Amino acid sequence: MPCLPISVSPPLSVLATALVPAGLALPALLDDFHAREILHNTFGSALANFGAEIKAALVRHTEVYDTNLQKHFHKHLDLLKAGIS
C-alpha cells in the first residue's frame, strides 16, 4: 500500500487565534482544525519535553483517550473508503 502524503501547514495568520481562542478551554482546542494542525507539527517536541506528563495524562484518562482515538481513526478510514484522502 503506498504512503499517502500528509500536508500540515496552517497559515501564519491563524496561529494566534488557533492557539488562544477567546473563551475556549484547552479540550475545545482539539475541535479547532488549525490547532490540531499545530499539534501535529509539534508533537515530537512536545513528547521530548513533556513525554512523562503526556503519558500520565493518557493513563489517567484511558477511556476518554481510547474513545477519541477510535473516532479519529474511523474518520480517516471513512474518508479513505469514500476515496478522499
C-alpha positions as CSV (number, residue, x, y, z in Angstrom):
1,M,0.0,0.0,0.0
2,P,1.5,3.4,-1.0
3,C,2.1,6.0,1.7
4,L,-0.2,9.0,1.4
5,P,1.4,12.4,1.8
6,I,0.2,14.4,4.7
7,S,0.3,18.2,4.4
8,V,0.1,20.0,7.7
9,S,0.7,23.7,7.4
10,P,-1.7,26.2,8.9
11,P,-1.4,29.7,7.6
12,L,0.5,32.0,9.9
13,S,-2.5,34.3,10.2
14,V,-4.5,31.7,12.1
15,L,-1.8,30.6,14.6
16,A,-2.6,33.1,17.3
17,T,-6.3,32.6,17.1
18,A,-6.0,28.8,16.9
19,L,-3.7,28.7,20.0
20,V,-5.7,31.1,22.2
21,P,-9.3,31.4,21.1
22,A,-11.4,33.7,23.3
23,G,-13.3,31.7,25.9
24,L,-12.3,28.2,24.8
25,A,-11.0,25.7,27.3
26,L,-8.0,23.6,26.3
27,P,-10.0,20.4,25.3
28,A,-12.0,22.6,22.9
29,L,-8.8,23.4,21.0
30,L,-8.9,19.8,19.7
31,D,-12.1,20.7,17.8
32,D,-10.2,23.5,16.0
33,F,-8.7,22.4,12.7
34,H,-5.8,24.8,12.8
35,A,-5.0,24.0,16.5
36,R,-4.9,20.3,15.5
37,E,-2.5,21.0,12.7
38,I,-0.2,22.8,15.1
39,L,-0.3,19.8,17.4
40,H,0.6,17.5,14.5
41,N,3.6,19.7,13.7
42,T,4.8,20.0,17.3
43,F,4.0,16.5,18.7
44,G,7.6,15.3,18.5
45,S,9.0,18.3,20.5
46,A,6.0,18.0,22.9
47,L,6.9,14.4,23.6
48,A,10.6,15.3,24.0
49,N,9.8,18.0,26.6
50,F,6.6,16.7,28.3
51,G,6.6,12.9,27.5
52,A,6.1,11.8,31.1
53,E,3.3,14.3,31.7
54,I,1.5,13.4,28.5
55,K,1.8,9.6,29.3
56,A,0.5,10.2,32.8
57,A,-2.5,12.1,31.5
58,L,-3.3,9.4,29.0
59,V,-3.1,6.7,31.7
60,R,-5.4,8.8,33.9
61,H,-7.9,9.2,31.1
62,T,-7.5,5.9,29.2
63,E,-11.2,5.5,28.4
64,V,-11.6,9.0,27.0
65,Y,-8.3,8.6,25.0
66,D,-9.4,5.3,23.6
67,T,-12.9,6.6,22.6
68,N,-11.5,9.7,20.9
69,L,-8.7,7.8,19.2
70,Q,-11.2,5.3,17.7
71,K,-13.3,8.2,16.5
72,H,-10.3,9.8,14.9
73,F,-9.2,6.7,13.1
74,H,-12.8,6.0,11.9
75,K,-13.0,9.5,10.5
76,H,-9.8,8.8,8.4
77,L,-10.9,5.3,7.4
78,D,-14.3,6.6,6.3
79,L,-12.6,9.2,4.2
80,L,-10.3,6.6,2.6
81,K,-13.3,4.4,1.9
82,A,-15.0,7.3,0.2
83,G,-11.9,7.9,-1.9
84,I,-11.0,11.2,-0.2
85,S,-7.5,11.5,1.3
